Amino acid sequence: MQISHLSDHTTPMYNEAIGGADMKEPIYHIYLDSHERTLLLHILVELKNVLLRQGRYTDCVDELICKAAGAPAKRMKIEYV
């Protein structure tokens, strides 16, 4: 999609590149403690079960479960003010 001029108010669709194929999606990092990580995994498994009951694909949820379960633990020092 090429934007001819600035007065064009069309918004791009999801995953539609504006300017080149070399643009990358941003990478986000989330830091969770052990309780939050366990809760996240339980919620993702619940979502997967709902999707399976509905007969829908679970590939994206499976990928998230693998990433959350295999994510390295990073020790951080938190200072309270």
Secondary structure, DSSP 8 states (H G I E B T S, - for coil): -----TT------TT--SS-TT-----------HHHHHHHHHHHHHHHHHHHHTT---HHHHHHHHHHHH-----------
